[in-house]
Amino acid sequence: MSQVLPLSRHADVHERIAAATATLVRQLAATAVERDQAGGHAAAEREHIRASGLLTLTIPRELGGLGADWPTFFGVLRQLAQADSALAHLFGFHHLQLAGVLLYGSADQQRSLLRRTVDEQLFWGNALNPLDKRTLAREVDGGFVIDGIKSFASGSVGSDQLTISAWHEPTQTALIAAVPTRREGVSVQADWDAFGQRQTDSGNVAFRQVLISHDEVLQAPGVVPTARATLRSQVAQLIMANLYLGIGLGAFDEARRYTRESSRPWFAAGVAQAVDDPFIQHRYGELWLLLRPAIALADVAAVRLDQALRQGPALTAAERGEVAIAVAEAKALSHRAGLEVSSQLFELTGARSTSQRYGLDRFWRNARVHTLHDPIDYKLRDIGRYVLKGQIPEPTAYS
């Protein structure tokens, strides 16, 4: 197991978080192009993440974690996504599972699961796809038996612990639980084959007669979640927004570097360097104006989400709805910026930049695949309803 950097032993945790993030960004960026082309499971890079100490970033300090606020987490995630959005996805979804423990779990479950995560350096994966109801929960003495399959299980390959959901037919609701990945009957299938986000380990997880005890159930079937518990979907949506934004920023930085160092000016421009071409300057200005407001709204949404989470049980449905609108705004702009910047960069860098050795196509491929997670039109609909009618989004796993 990797040696973890003792971040919390230093007086200035924020400085140590910044240093660990910078080191991890360099490690991921060094092999990002080659690994994207190879696909598969990035075992060594997962160990870099584990060794950074940042897997405990959002775990409260009283439970042994770094206790960072959510704006700090999203800032770290965005930086990682600029270098490698697939590994940033794994990092983000690890913390999404921890958020689920904090939002759904009892005090005893939080202490047990989160302290184990710190002590054993656990890497969490996701098997909580709410639209995939093929996994069923059947109640038995002492708990539940789980059978079925879950798709789009991000981070499942190589994980130590999984958050899972299973459909409970009698109540027509889902059970949510936390189980070890190596539990008997759990089979992780490394069959993710999309053309983008190729190292997110997002294949299928099969469950065959998997026994789940009552104390592993974070949300029992038939339980109506509190307004605060439904913020898990907002954590997830803002993770995606910052992944898209990181992709856009990474694409912008790589394109700018190429333009400065390698681009040749078009003969009709009448300039010696591509950076002096007024049309190139104009287009870079346009691309930056896609990114800048997306950054601002993502930062605003992170603060709003953090404030809502800190309210605890006092959070109202209306306040939760205001957070959902802020996150929808951030996600819509980040979605647009990630796709547009990663596509348009080739018009600015030229034909030579399409060489595989640069790997610039990875930004568009990653953005195109990941932005299909849930339809952006429904985010725009939610925003439109809000500005026209004052209607807040209904809490779902996606809103």
C-alpha positions as CSV (number, residue, x, y, z in Angstrom):
1,M,0.0,0.0,0.0
2,S,1.2,3.5,-0.8
3,Q,2.8,5.7,1.8
4,V,0.3,8.5,2.4
5,L,1.5,12.1,2.9
6,P,0.8,13.2,6.4
7,L,-1.2,16.3,5.4
8,S,-3.1,16.8,8.6
9,R,0.1,16.8,10.7
10,H,1.1,20.1,9.4
11,A,0.0,23.4,10.9
12,D,-1.2,24.9,7.6
13,V,-3.4,22.2,6.1
14,H,-4.4,24.5,3.2
15,E,-0.8,24.9,2.1
16,R,-0.3,21.1,2.3
17,I,-3.5,20.5,0.3
18,A,-2.2,22.9,-2.4
19,A,1.2,21.3,-2.5
20,A,-0.3,17.8,-2.7
21,T,-2.6,18.9,-5.5
22,A,0.2,20.4,-7.5
23,T,2.3,17.3,-7.2
24,L,-0.6,15.1,-8.2
25,V,-1.5,17.3,-11.2
26,R,2.1,16.9,-12.4
27,Q,2.0,13.1,-11.9
28,L,-1.2,12.7,-13.8
29,A,-0.3,15.1,-16.6
30,A,3.0,13.4,-17.3
31,T,1.3,10.3,-18.7
32,A,-2.2,11.6,-19.6
33,V,-1.8,11.4,-23.4
34,E,-0.3,7.8,-23.4
35,R,-2.8,6.5,-20.9
36,D,-5.8,8.0,-22.7
37,Q,-4.7,6.2,-25.9
38,A,-4.1,2.9,-24.1
39,G,-7.3,3.0,-22.0
40,G,-7.8,0.3,-19.3
41,H,-7.2,0.5,-15.6
42,A,-4.8,3.2,-14.3
43,A,-3.6,1.3,-11.3
44,A,-0.4,3.3,-10.8
45,E,-2.2,6.6,-11.0
46,R,-4.8,5.5,-8.5
47,E,-1.9,4.8,-6.1
48,H,-0.6,8.4,-6.8
49,I,-4.0,9.7,-5.7
50,R,-4.0,7.4,-2.6
51,A,-0.4,8.5,-1.7
52,S,-1.3,12.2,-2.0
53,G,-3.5,12.0,1.1
54,L,-6.3,13.7,-0.7
55,L,-8.7,10.8,-0.5
56,T,-9.5,12.1,3.0
57,L,-10.1,15.7,1.8
58,T,-13.8,15.9,2.7
59,I,-13.8,13.7,5.7
60,P,-14.3,15.8,8.9
61,R,-11.2,16.3,11.0
62,E,-12.8,14.8,14.1
63,L,-12.9,11.5,12.1
64,G,-9.3,11.8,11.0
65,G,-9.8,13.5,7.7
66,L,-8.6,16.9,6.4
67,G,-12.0,18.5,6.9
68,A,-11.8,20.7,3.8
69,D,-14.9,22.7,2.9
70,W,-16.7,21.9,-0.4
71,P,-15.3,24.9,-2.4
72,T,-11.8,23.6,-1.6
73,F,-12.7,20.1,-2.8
74,F,-14.2,21.4,-6.0
75,G,-11.2,23.6,-6.6
76,V,-8.9,20.5,-6.3
77,L,-11.1,18.5,-8.5
78,R,-11.1,21.1,-11.3
79,Q,-7.3,21.3,-11.2
80,L,-7.0,17.5,-11.5
81,A,-9.5,17.6,-14.4
82,Q,-7.4,20.0,-16.3
83,A,-4.6,17.4,-16.3
84,D,-6.6,14.2,-16.6
85,S,-10.4,14.3,-16.4
86,A,-10.7,10.5,-16.2
87,L,-8.7,10.2,-13.0
88,A,-10.3,13.4,-11.7
89,H,-13.6,11.6,-12.3
90,L,-12.5,8.7,-10.0
91,F,-11.3,11.2,-7.4
92,G,-14.6,13.1,-7.6
93,F,-16.8,10.0,-7.4
94,H,-14.8,8.7,-4.4
95,H,-15.7,11.9,-2.5
96,L,-19.3,11.6,-3.8
97,Q,-19.6,8.3,-2.0
98,L,-18.2,9.8,1.2
99,A,-20.8,12.6,0.8
100,G,-23.4,9.9,0.7
101,V,-22.2,8.4,4.0
102,L,-22.3,11.9,5.6
103,L,-25.8,12.6,4.2
104,Y,-27.5,9.2,4.6
105,G,-25.6,7.4,7.3
106,S,-26.2,7.4,11.0
107,A,-23.6,8.8,13.3
108,D,-22.3,5.3,14.1
109,Q,-22.0,4.5,10.3
110,Q,-20.2,7.7,9.7
111,R,-17.7,7.1,12.4
112,S,-17.1,3.5,11.3
113,L,-16.9,3.9,7.6
114,L,-15.0,7.2,7.5
115,R,-12.5,6.3,10.1
116,R,-11.8,3.1,8.2
117,T,-11.4,5.1,5.0
118,V,-8.7,7.1,6.8
119,D,-7.0,4.3,8.6
120,E,-7.1,1.8,5.7
121,Q,-6.7,4.4,2.8
122,L,-9.9,3.1,1.2
123,F,-10.7,4.1,-2.4
124,W,-14.5,4.2,-2.9
125,G,-16.4,3.3,-6.1
126,N,-19.9,3.9,-7.3
127,A,-22.6,1.3,-8.0
128,L,-25.5,3.6,-7.3
129,N,-27.0,4.2,-10.8
130,P,-30.6,5.2,-9.9
131,L,-32.0,4.6,-13.5
132,D,-30.7,1.0,-13.6
133,K,-33.3,-1.0,-11.6
134,R,-32.0,-4.4,-12.6
135,T,-30.4,-4.9,-9.1
136,L,-33.1,-6.0,-6.7
137,A,-33.2,-6.1,-2.9
138,R,-35.0,-8.9,-1.0
139,E,-35.5,-8.6,2.7
140,V,-34.3,-11.5,4.9
141,D,-33.5,-12.0,8.5
142,G,-30.7,-9.6,9.5
143,G,-30.8,-7.6,6.3
144,F,-31.2,-7.9,2.6
145,V,-30.1,-10.1,-0.3
146,I,-29.0,-8.3,-3.5
147,D,-29.2,-9.7,-7.0
148,G,-28.7,-8.1,-10.4
149,I,-26.4,-5.8,-12.3
150,K,-25.5,-2.2,-12.2
151,S,-24.1,-0.3,-15.2
152,F,-22.0,2.9,-15.4
153,A,-20.3,1.9,-12.1
154,S,-17.6,4.6,-12.1
155,G,-14.5,3.8,-10.1
156,S,-15.6,0.2,-9.3
157,V,-12.5,-1.5,-10.8
158,G,-9.8,-1.3,-8.2
159,S,-12.0,0.1,-5.5
160,D,-12.1,-1.1,-1.9
161,Q,-15.6,-0.1,-1.0
162,L,-18.8,0.5,-3.0
163,T,-21.9,2.5,-2.5
164,I,-24.8,0.5,-4.1
165,S,-28.5,1.0,-4.7
166,A,-31.0,-1.8,-5.2
167,W,-34.7,-1.6,-6.1
168,H,-37.1,-2.9,-3.4
169,E,-40.3,-4.0,-5.2
170,P,-42.6,-4.1,-2.1
171,T,-42.1,-0.3,-1.4
172,Q,-41.2,0.7,-5.0
173,T,-38.2,2.6,-3.6
174,A,-34.4,2.1,-3.6
175,L,-32.2,0.8,-0.9
176,I,-28.8,2.4,-0.5
177,A,-25.9,0.6,1.2
178,A,-22.1,0.6,1.6
179,V,-20.4,-2.7,1.1
180,P,-16.8,-3.9,0.5
181,T,-16.0,-4.5,-3.2
182,R,-14.6,-7.9,-2.4
183,R,-17.7,-9.1,-0.7
184,E,-18.7,-12.6,-1.7
185,G,-21.0,-12.5,-4.7
186,V,-19.8,-9.1,-6.0
187,S,-18.2,-9.2,-9.4
188,V,-16.7,-6.1,-11.0
189,Q,-16.5,-6.2,-14.8
190,A,-13.9,-4.0,-16.5
191,D,-15.9,-3.6,-19.7
192,W,-16.1,0.2,-20.1
193,D,-15.4,0.9,-23.8
194,A,-16.5,4.5,-24.5
195,F,-14.3,6.6,-26.7
196,G,-13.8,9.2,-23.9
197,Q,-13.2,9.1,-20.2
198,R,-11.5,5.9,-20.9
199,Q,-9.9,5.3,-17.5
200,T,-12.9,5.9,-15.3
201,D,-13.4,2.2,-14.6
202,S,-17.1,2.7,-15.3
203,G,-18.1,-0.9,-16.3
204,N,-20.7,-3.1,-14.8
205,V,-21.0,-4.6,-11.3
206,A,-22.9,-7.9,-10.9
207,F,-24.4,-9.0,-7.6
208,R,-25.3,-12.6,-7.0
209,Q,-26.9,-13.5,-3.6
210,V,-25.0,-10.7,-1.9
211,L,-25.9,-10.4,1.8
212,I,-26.2,-6.9,3.1
213,S,-26.6,-6.5,6.9
214,H,-28.9,-3.8,8.4
215,D,-26.0,-1.9,9.7
216,E,-24.6,-1.5,6.1
217,V,-27.8,0.1,4.9
218,L,-27.4,3.8,4.6
219,Q,-31.0,4.4,3.5
220,A,-33.6,1.8,4.0
221,P,-36.4,1.2,1.5
222,G,-39.5,3.3,2.0
223,V,-37.6,6.1,3.8
224,V,-38.3,9.6,2.6
225,P,-35.0,11.5,2.6
226,T,-34.7,14.9,4.2
227,A,-34.1,18.0,2.2
228,R,-30.4,17.9,3.3
229,A,-30.0,14.2,2.3
230,T,-31.2,15.1,-1.3
231,L,-28.2,17.4,-1.6
232,R,-26.2,14.3,-2.7
233,S,-27.5,14.8,-6.2
234,Q,-26.2,18.4,-6.1
235,V,-22.8,17.2,-5.0
236,A,-22.8,14.9,-8.0
237,Q,-24.0,17.5,-10.4
238,L,-21.4,20.0,-9.3
239,I,-18.7,17.4,-9.5
240,M,-19.7,17.0,-13.2
241,A,-19.7,20.8,-13.7
242,N,-16.2,21.1,-12.4
243,L,-15.0,18.1,-14.5
244,Y,-16.4,19.8,-17.7
245,L,-14.9,23.1,-16.6
246,G,-11.6,21.4,-16.0
247,I,-11.7,19.8,-19.4
248,G,-12.4,23.2,-21.0
249,L,-9.6,24.9,-19.0
250,G,-7.1,22.1,-19.8
251,A,-8.0,22.3,-23.5
252,F,-7.6,26.1,-23.5
253,D,-4.2,25.8,-21.8
254,E,-2.9,23.2,-24.2
255,A,-4.2,25.1,-27.2
256,R,-2.6,28.3,-26.0
257,R,0.7,26.6,-25.4
258,Y,0.6,25.1,-28.9
259,T,-0.3,28.4,-30.5
260,R,2.6,30.2,-28.7
261,E,5.2,27.5,-29.3
262,S,4.3,25.7,-32.5
263,S,1.6,27.3,-34.6
264,R,2.5,28.9,-37.9
265,P,0.7,32.0,-38.9
266,W,-1.6,31.9,-42.0
267,F,0.1,33.5,-45.0
268,A,-2.7,36.1,-45.4
269,A,-2.3,37.3,-41.8
270,G,0.8,39.3,-42.6
271,V,2.4,38.6,-39.2
272,A,5.5,36.7,-38.2
273,Q,3.8,34.8,-35.3
274,A,0.5,33.2,-34.9
275,V,-0.1,35.0,-31.6
276,D,-0.1,38.3,-33.5
277,D,-2.9,37.2,-35.9
278,P,-5.9,39.4,-34.9
279,F,-8.3,36.7,-35.8
280,I,-6.5,34.2,-33.6
281,Q,-6.6,36.8,-30.8
282,H,-10.3,37.4,-31.4
283,R,-11.1,33.7,-31.2
284,Y,-9.1,33.1,-28.0
285,G,-11.0,36.0,-26.5
286,E,-14.3,34.4,-27.4
287,L,-13.2,31.1,-25.9
288,W,-12.1,32.7,-22.7
289,L,-15.5,34.4,-22.4
290,L,-17.0,30.9,-22.4
291,L,-14.8,29.8,-19.6
292,R,-14.8,32.9,-17.4
293,P,-18.5,33.0,-16.5
294,A,-18.5,29.2,-16.0
295,I,-15.7,29.6,-13.5
296,A,-17.6,32.3,-11.6
297,L,-20.9,30.3,-11.5
298,A,-19.2,27.1,-10.4
299,D,-17.5,28.9,-7.6
300,V,-20.8,30.6,-6.5
301,A,-22.6,27.2,-6.6
302,A,-19.9,25.6,-4.5
303,V,-20.3,28.2,-1.8
304,R,-24.1,27.9,-1.9
305,L,-23.9,24.1,-1.6
306,D,-21.4,24.3,1.3
307,Q,-23.7,26.7,3.2
308,A,-26.7,24.5,2.6
309,L,-24.8,21.4,3.9
310,R,-23.7,23.3,7.0
311,Q,-27.4,24.1,7.9
312,G,-28.0,20.4,8.7
313,P,-31.6,19.4,9.5
314,A,-32.7,23.1,9.4
315,L,-32.3,23.2,5.6
316,T,-35.7,23.8,4.0
317,A,-37.0,22.5,0.7
318,A,-37.0,26.0,-0.7
319,E,-33.4,26.6,0.3
320,R,-32.4,23.2,-1.2
321,G,-34.2,24.3,-4.4
322,E,-32.1,27.5,-4.6
323,V,-28.9,25.4,-4.5
324,A,-30.2,23.2,-7.3
325,I,-30.7,26.3,-9.5
326,A,-27.2,27.6,-8.7
327,V,-25.8,24.2,-9.6
328,A,-27.9,23.9,-12.8
329,E,-26.6,27.3,-13.9
330,A,-23.0,26.3,-13.3
331,K,-23.4,22.9,-15.0
332,A,-25.1,24.4,-18.1
333,L,-22.3,26.9,-18.7
334,S,-19.5,24.4,-17.9
335,H,-21.1,21.9,-20.3
336,R,-21.1,24.5,-23.1
337,A,-17.6,25.7,-22.3
338,G,-16.1,22.2,-22.2
339,L,-17.6,21.1,-25.5
340,E,-17.0,24.4,-27.4
341,V,-13.4,25.0,-26.3
342,S,-12.3,21.4,-26.8
343,S,-13.8,21.4,-30.3
344,Q,-12.8,24.9,-31.5
345,L,-9.2,24.7,-30.4
346,F,-8.3,22.8,-33.6
347,E,-9.4,25.8,-35.7
348,L,-6.9,27.9,-33.8
349,T,-4.0,25.4,-33.7
350,G,-4.2,24.1,-37.2
351,A,-3.8,20.7,-39.0
352,R,-0.5,19.8,-37.4
353,S,-2.0,19.9,-34.0
354,T,-4.1,16.8,-34.9
355,S,-1.1,14.6,-34.6
356,Q,-1.7,11.8,-32.1
357,R,1.5,12.6,-30.2
358,Y,-0.2,15.8,-28.9
359,G,-3.4,14.0,-27.9
360,L,-5.4,17.2,-28.1
361,D,-8.5,15.2,-29.2
362,R,-8.8,13.7,-25.7
363,F,-10.3,16.9,-24.4
364,W,-13.2,16.8,-26.8
365,R,-13.7,13.1,-26.5
366,N,-13.8,13.3,-22.7
367,A,-16.2,16.2,-22.8
368,R,-18.5,14.7,-25.4
369,V,-18.8,11.4,-23.5
370,H,-19.2,12.8,-20.0
371,T,-21.7,15.6,-20.9
372,L,-24.1,12.8,-21.9
373,H,-24.5,11.8,-18.3
374,D,-27.9,13.5,-18.1
375,P,-29.6,15.7,-20.6
376,I,-28.6,19.4,-20.4
377,D,-32.0,20.4,-21.8
378,Y,-33.6,19.4,-18.5
379,K,-31.2,21.7,-16.6
380,L,-32.2,24.5,-19.0
381,R,-35.9,23.7,-18.4
382,D,-35.4,23.9,-14.7
383,I,-33.7,27.3,-15.0
384,G,-36.5,28.5,-17.3
385,R,-39.2,27.3,-15.0
386,Y,-37.5,29.1,-12.1
387,V,-37.1,32.5,-13.9
388,L,-40.6,32.4,-15.4
389,K,-42.6,30.9,-12.6
390,G,-40.4,30.8,-9.5
391,Q,-40.6,27.0,-9.5
392,I,-37.7,25.2,-7.9
393,P,-36.6,21.8,-9.2
394,E,-38.1,18.6,-7.8
395,P,-35.4,16.7,-5.9
396,T,-34.3,13.7,-7.9
397,A,-31.0,11.8,-8.4
398,Y,-30.3,14.3,-11.2
399,S,-31.8,17.6,-10.0
